[in-house]
């Protein structure tokens, strides 16, 4: 039977508000908090990955410089041994 007076409507709205607040609280506890924790952990992992990639890029740059130096030396030796080329 639907509510007929203001007291019944107020009681129904109060009950619905309590249920909705409880549902939002459960969603926060079961879904939102774990997602926030996962996002924080993921951000930390991305930071670590970025630092690792910067170190690797430095290594690649140093290797590239050494390769260029070796190529220049080889080219210089080729010119010394074969000046007619």
C-alpha positions as CSV (number, residue, x, y, z in Angstrom):
1,X,0.0,0.0,0.0
2,X,1.5,3.4,-1.0
3,X,2.1,6.1,1.7
4,X,-0.8,8.5,2.2
5,X,0.4,11.2,4.6
6,X,3.5,13.2,5.1
7,X,4.8,11.1,8.0
8,X,4.7,7.9,5.8
9,X,6.5,9.8,3.0
10,X,9.2,11.1,5.4
11,X,9.7,7.6,6.8
12,X,10.0,6.2,3.3
13,X,12.5,8.9,2.2
14,X,14.6,8.4,5.4
15,X,14.7,4.6,4.8
16,X,15.7,5.1,1.2
17,X,18.4,7.7,2.2
18,X,19.8,5.2,4.7
19,X,19.9,2.4,2.2
20,X,21.5,4.6,-0.5
21,X,24.1,5.9,2.0
22,X,24.9,2.3,3.0
23,X,25.2,1.3,-0.7
24,X,27.5,4.1,-1.5
25,X,29.6,3.2,1.6
26,X,29.9,-0.4,0.5
27,X,30.8,0.7,-3.1
28,X,33.5,2.9,-1.6
29,X,34.9,0.1,0.6
30,X,34.7,-2.7,-2.0
31,X,35.5,-0.8,-5.2
32,X,36.8,2.7,-4.8
33,X,39.4,2.1,-2.1
34,X,41.0,-0.9,-3.8
35,X,41.1,1.0,-7.1
36,X,42.8,3.9,-5.5
37,X,45.4,1.6,-3.9
38,X,46.0,-0.1,-7.3
39,X,46.3,3.3,-9.0
40,X,48.9,4.4,-6.4
41,X,50.8,1.2,-6.8
42,X,50.7,1.5,-10.6
43,X,51.9,5.1,-10.5
44,X,54.8,4.0,-8.3
45,X,55.7,1.2,-10.8
46,X,55.6,3.7,-13.7
47,X,58.0,5.9,-11.8
48,X,60.4,3.0,-11.3
49,X,60.0,2.1,-15.0
50,X,60.8,5.7,-16.1
51,X,63.9,5.8,-13.9
52,X,65.0,2.4,-15.4
53,X,64.4,3.7,-19.0
54,X,66.4,6.8,-18.3
55,X,69.3,4.6,-17.1
56,X,69.0,2.4,-20.1
57,X,68.9,5.4,-22.4
58,X,72.2,6.7,-20.8
59,X,73.7,3.3,-21.5
60,X,72.6,3.3,-25.1
61,X,74.0,6.8,-25.6
62,X,77.4,5.8,-24.2
63,X,77.4,2.7,-26.5
64,X,76.5,4.9,-29.4
65,X,79.4,7.2,-28.7
66,X,81.8,4.3,-28.4
67,X,80.6,2.9,-31.8
68,X,81.0,6.3,-33.4
69,X,84.5,6.6,-32.0
70,X,85.4,3.1,-33.3
71,X,84.0,3.9,-36.7
72,X,86.0,7.1,-36.9
73,X,89.2,5.2,-36.0
74,X,88.5,2.5,-38.5
75,X,87.8,5.1,-41.2
76,X,91.1,6.9,-40.2
77,X,93.0,3.6,-40.5
78,X,91.5,2.8,-43.8
79,X,92.5,6.2,-45.2
80,X,96.1,5.7,-43.8
81,X,96.4,2.2,-45.3
82,X,94.6,3.0,-48.6
83,X,95.2,6.7,-49.4
84,X,94.2,6.3,-53.0
85,X,90.5,5.4,-52.1
